[in-house]
């Protein structure tokens, strides 16, 4: 396996797109043999990644995320940059596969050999991103892509995981007001490093201006002005490809404000959060994969729902059983 992993890593470094696609498939796989391969591959590529600009993009359905990403990706190409898009689609409840197909919604960008687009099913992940999106972006960086754009499924109460794997988290919104404005969760607004109001064109231009004013006022209340960075609110039209320069300037301004040390500290915090998320996922997989432990968990679930045992006591029994199984 070592020779195969080394050969795959070398192909990725050389810009082989088939090797990159294969590597991401391995990284996203849940098969035990693929997980071992992925771990070895990521270790092999560690020195080749880490220099890209990582941007997360979230927003409600109808905000125009795919239209924006294509317009922004084309703008990045005009600057001589190499964007990679990891677009996480909703998963089909039947097949588990992605059902929107972002490549079909970003045709111009998909046809350009300097860009890379990878749609991945979310697999029902609450965070709005595939479980291995962070590792997939790592592989793209090793392949020479210098701007990683991660598009999430949408906005929801738990849909903030993308903020834990990017340098800048952007909230893309359509012109809205009143109840629509209130529908955007406060938590995700607090996480945003940049708020972008899309569709500032035609009949919606005036509404976009009002929405921008509303969010500017809201952010002044939510985020202290003494922070290193205060999230700007900008208006764009992805349809007319206007404002892409404003978005890139905001990203560059954010990186300058945080500085090299600030970006490094943010990524270190994100790595720690990923560690604990992986521990939790591996514990769940272990419990599900061991027949005796699975029966114990099912029994405890029934007892907890019937009020026969407290969740805390049940959790203690699960941990004790895991310890015994490991010993």
NORNOR-V740103 format. One record per residue. RES is the residue in three letters. SS is DSSP state (2 for helix, 1 for strand, 0 for the rest). PHI is phi in radians with two decimals (* if undefined). OMEGA is omega as a letter, one per 30 degrees, with the letter a starting at -180 (999 if undefined). Layout:
BEGIN
res/ss/phi/omega
RES/SS/PHI/OMEGA
RES/SS/PHI/OMEGA
END
This chain:
BEGIN
res/ss/phi/omega
UNK/0/*/a
UNK/2/-1.04/a
UNK/2/-1.14/l
UNK/2/-1.09/a
UNK/2/-1.12/l
UNK/2/-1.10/l
UNK/2/-1.16/l
UNK/2/-1.13/l
UNK/2/-1.07/l
UNK/2/-1.12/l
UNK/2/-1.14/l
UNK/2/-1.12/a
UNK/2/-1.07/a
UNK/0/-1.40/l
UNK/0/1.60/l
UNK/0/-1.20/a
UNK/2/-1.23/l
UNK/2/-1.15/l
UNK/2/-1.12/l
UNK/2/-1.09/l
UNK/2/-1.10/l
UNK/2/-1.12/a
UNK/2/-1.10/l
UNK/2/-1.15/l
UNK/2/-1.06/l
UNK/2/-1.14/a
UNK/2/-1.09/a
UNK/2/-1.42/a
UNK/0/-1.23/l
UNK/0/-1.78/l
UNK/0/-1.13/a
UNK/2/-0.96/a
UNK/2/-1.18/l
UNK/2/-1.21/l
UNK/2/-1.10/l
UNK/2/-1.14/l
UNK/2/-1.07/a
UNK/2/-1.08/l
UNK/2/-1.06/l
UNK/2/-1.17/a
UNK/2/-1.14/a
UNK/2/-1.10/l
UNK/2/-1.13/a
UNK/2/-1.16/a
UNK/2/-1.66/a
UNK/2/-0.94/a
UNK/2/-1.28/a
UNK/2/-1.69/a
UNK/0/-2.05/l
UNK/0/1.94/a
UNK/0/-1.78/a
UNK/0/-1.45/l
UNK/1/-1.51/a
UNK/1/-1.89/a
UNK/1/-2.20/l
UNK/1/-1.78/a
UNK/1/-2.26/l
UNK/1/-2.28/l
UNK/0/2.97/a
UNK/0/-1.24/l
UNK/0/-0.97/l
UNK/0/1.64/l
UNK/0/-1.32/a
UNK/0/1.55/a
UNK/2/-1.08/a
UNK/2/-1.17/l
UNK/2/-1.08/l
UNK/2/-1.12/a
UNK/2/-1.09/l
UNK/2/-1.12/a
UNK/2/-1.08/a
UNK/2/-1.23/l
UNK/2/-1.07/l
UNK/2/-1.15/l
UNK/2/-1.13/l
UNK/2/-1.06/l
UNK/2/-1.07/l
UNK/2/-1.15/l
UNK/0/-1.52/a
UNK/0/1.55/l
UNK/0/-1.55/a
UNK/0/-2.08/a
UNK/1/-1.52/l
UNK/1/-2.10/a
UNK/1/-1.96/l
UNK/1/-1.89/a
UNK/1/-1.80/a
UNK/1/-1.59/a
UNK/1/-1.58/l
UNK/0/-1.03/a
UNK/1/-1.55/l
UNK/0/-1.16/l
UNK/0/-1.20/a
UNK/0/-1.60/a
UNK/0/-1.67/a
UNK/0/1.45/a
UNK/0/-1.51/a
UNK/1/-1.32/a
UNK/0/-1.98/a
UNK/0/-1.77/l
UNK/0/1.20/a
UNK/2/-1.09/l
UNK/2/-1.10/l
UNK/2/-1.31/l
UNK/2/-1.75/l
UNK/0/-2.35/a
UNK/2/-1.08/a
UNK/2/-1.10/a
UNK/2/-1.19/a
UNK/2/-1.14/a
UNK/0/-1.44/a
UNK/0/-1.52/a
UNK/0/-1.17/a
UNK/0/-1.43/a
UNK/0/-1.94/l
UNK/1/-2.41/l
UNK/1/-2.16/a
UNK/1/-2.29/l
UNK/1/-1.37/l
UNK/1/-2.33/l
UNK/1/-1.21/a
UNK/0/-1.25/l
UNK/0/1.13/l
UNK/0/1.38/a
UNK/0/-1.12/a
UNK/0/-1.12/a
UNK/0/-1.25/l
UNK/0/1.36/l
UNK/0/-2.27/l
UNK/0/-1.10/a
UNK/0/-1.00/a
UNK/0/-1.84/a
UNK/2/-1.03/a
UNK/2/-1.06/l
UNK/2/-1.21/l
UNK/2/-1.12/l
UNK/2/-1.15/l
UNK/2/-1.05/a
UNK/2/-1.16/l
UNK/2/-1.09/l
UNK/2/-1.09/l
UNK/2/-1.13/l
UNK/0/-1.44/l
UNK/0/1.79/l
UNK/0/-1.42/a
UNK/0/-1.79/l
UNK/1/-2.42/a
UNK/1/-1.83/l
UNK/1/-1.90/a
UNK/1/-1.94/l
UNK/1/-1.68/l
UNK/0/-1.74/a
UNK/0/-1.08/a
UNK/0/2.98/a
UNK/0/-1.91/l
UNK/0/-2.71/a
UNK/0/-1.08/a
UNK/0/-1.75/a
UNK/0/-1.53/l
UNK/0/-2.19/a
UNK/2/-1.07/a
UNK/2/-1.08/a
UNK/2/-1.14/a
UNK/2/-1.63/l
UNK/0/-2.42/a
UNK/0/-2.28/l
UNK/0/-1.40/l
UNK/1/-2.35/l
UNK/1/-1.88/a
UNK/1/-1.91/l
UNK/1/-1.80/a
UNK/1/-1.79/a
UNK/1/-2.25/l
UNK/0/-1.51/l
UNK/0/-1.01/a
UNK/0/-2.74/l
UNK/0/-3.03/l
UNK/0/1.03/a
UNK/2/-1.09/l
UNK/2/-1.11/l
UNK/2/-1.14/l
UNK/2/-1.18/a
UNK/0/-1.23/l
UNK/0/-1.36/a
UNK/0/-1.06/a
UNK/2/-1.01/a
UNK/2/-1.03/a
UNK/2/-1.28/l
UNK/2/-1.18/l
UNK/2/-1.13/l
UNK/2/-1.39/a
UNK/0/-1.17/l
UNK/0/-1.63/a
UNK/1/-2.69/l
UNK/1/-1.96/a
UNK/1/-2.11/l
UNK/1/-1.68/a
UNK/0/-1.57/l
UNK/0/1.15/l
UNK/0/-1.42/a
UNK/0/-2.61/l
UNK/2/0.96/a
UNK/2/-1.18/a
UNK/2/-1.62/a
UNK/2/-1.05/a
UNK/2/-1.14/l
UNK/2/-1.11/l
UNK/2/-1.11/l
UNK/2/-1.11/l
UNK/2/-1.16/l
UNK/2/-1.10/l
UNK/2/-1.07/l
UNK/2/-1.12/a
UNK/2/-1.07/a
UNK/2/-1.30/l
UNK/2/-1.07/l
UNK/2/-1.15/a
UNK/2/-1.13/a
UNK/2/-1.20/l
UNK/2/-1.14/l
UNK/2/-1.43/a
UNK/2/-1.46/a
UNK/0/-2.04/a
UNK/0/-1.17/a
UNK/0/-1.24/a
UNK/0/-1.40/l
UNK/0/-1.16/l
UNK/0/-1.04/a
UNK/0/-2.43/l
UNK/0/-1.90/a
UNK/0/-1.04/l
UNK/1/-1.39/l
UNK/1/-2.07/a
UNK/1/-2.16/l
UNK/1/-1.88/a
UNK/0/-2.44/l
UNK/1/-2.29/l
UNK/0/-1.15/a
UNK/0/-1.08/a
UNK/0/-1.63/a
UNK/0/0.99/l
UNK/1/-1.82/l
UNK/0/1.61/l
UNK/2/-1.13/l
UNK/2/-1.15/l
UNK/2/-1.15/l
UNK/2/-1.12/a
UNK/2/-1.14/l
UNK/2/-1.09/l
UNK/2/-1.11/l
UNK/2/-1.12/l
UNK/2/-1.14/l
UNK/2/-1.07/l
UNK/2/-1.11/l
UNK/2/-1.14/l
UNK/2/-1.18/a
UNK/2/-1.14/a
UNK/2/-1.35/a
UNK/2/1.31/a
UNK/2/-1.03/a
UNK/2/-1.16/a
UNK/2/-1.16/l
UNK/2/-1.11/l
UNK/2/-1.09/l
UNK/2/-1.14/l
UNK/2/-1.10/a
UNK/2/-1.17/l
UNK/2/-1.14/l
UNK/2/-1.10/l
UNK/2/-1.13/l
UNK/2/-1.09/l
UNK/2/-1.14/l
UNK/2/-1.10/l
UNK/2/-1.14/l
UNK/2/-0.96/a
UNK/2/-1.21/l
UNK/2/-1.17/l
UNK/2/-1.17/l
UNK/2/-1.02/l
UNK/2/-1.08/a
UNK/2/-1.14/a
UNK/2/-1.16/l
UNK/2/-1.09/l
UNK/2/-1.07/l
UNK/2/-1.11/l
UNK/2/-1.10/l
UNK/2/-1.11/a
UNK/2/-1.28/a
UNK/2/-1.49/l
UNK/0/-1.79/a
UNK/2/-0.96/a
UNK/2/-1.18/l
UNK/2/-1.18/l
UNK/2/-1.08/l
UNK/2/-1.13/l
UNK/2/-1.04/a
UNK/2/-1.11/l
UNK/2/-1.06/l
UNK/2/-1.10/a
UNK/2/-1.17/l
UNK/2/-1.06/l
UNK/2/-1.12/a
UNK/2/-1.14/l
UNK/2/-1.19/a
UNK/2/-1.15/l
UNK/0/-1.55/l
UNK/0/1.33/a
UNK/0/-1.40/l
UNK/0/-2.57/a
UNK/0/-1.37/l
UNK/2/-0.99/a
UNK/2/-1.17/l
UNK/2/-1.15/l
UNK/2/-1.10/l
UNK/2/-1.09/l
UNK/2/-1.09/l
UNK/2/-1.18/l
UNK/2/-1.14/l
UNK/2/-1.09/l
UNK/2/-1.10/l
UNK/2/-1.16/l
UNK/2/-1.11/a
UNK/2/-1.10/l
UNK/2/-1.13/a
UNK/2/-1.16/a
UNK/2/-1.34/a
UNK/0/-1.47/999
END
